[in-house]
Every structure is written in C-alpha cells, then in structure tokens.
Amino acid sequence: MGLSEVESIEEMHIKLAELEQQLSSAQQRIQGLERGQTAINRLATAVEVLTVKQEDVSENVSRLSEKLDALEQRPARRWDSLLDKILLLLAGAFVTFLLSQGGA
C-alpha cells in the first residue's frame, strides 16, 4: 500500500466522519421538527375544542338574552294591565255617577 492510498483512506475516514456529523445534525433537526409538528397538532385540536365551546357559550348567551328581554317586559305588561283596570274603574264610576244624577 502506497502513501497515496493511505492518504486516500484517511480522506475517506474524514469525509465519513463529516457525513456522520451531518447525519446526526439532520436527525436532531428532524426530531425537533417532529416535536414542533406535534405541538402544532395539539394546538389545532385545542382551537377546535375552544371553537365548539365558544359556539355553545354564544347559544347560551342568546337564550339568556331572550329570557332577560321577557323579564324586562313583564313589569311593563303589569303596569299596562293596572292602567287598563284603573281606566275601567274610573269609567264605571263616571257612568254610575251619571246614572245616579239622572235618576235623582
């Protein structure tokens, strides 16, 4: 084996070591990317769950708003009903007064 063959073998060992280092580095980067992708997938799933929950909350708020509107209208209806009764009472009293004046 000549000197040039030895140098060639040494160069091949150096190249092999460089390639092994590059391979190791690439594998570590791939593992990091895989972990990142897993985190992104978990985040996307969490966003989907939050969207569904937000839709449920929105529906609940709508129903509560409708109930609140109904409750707010209840006193107004009572007041209207009371005014109707007072007017009927006054009209009845007026008619009674007129009838009592006419008969006297």
Buried (B, 14 or more C-beta within 10 A) or exposed (E): EEEEEEEEEEEEEEEEEEEEEEEEEEEEEEEEEEEEEEEEEEEEEEEEEEEEEEEEEEEEEEEEEEEEEEEEEEEEEEEEEEEEEEEEEEEEEEEEEEEEEEEE
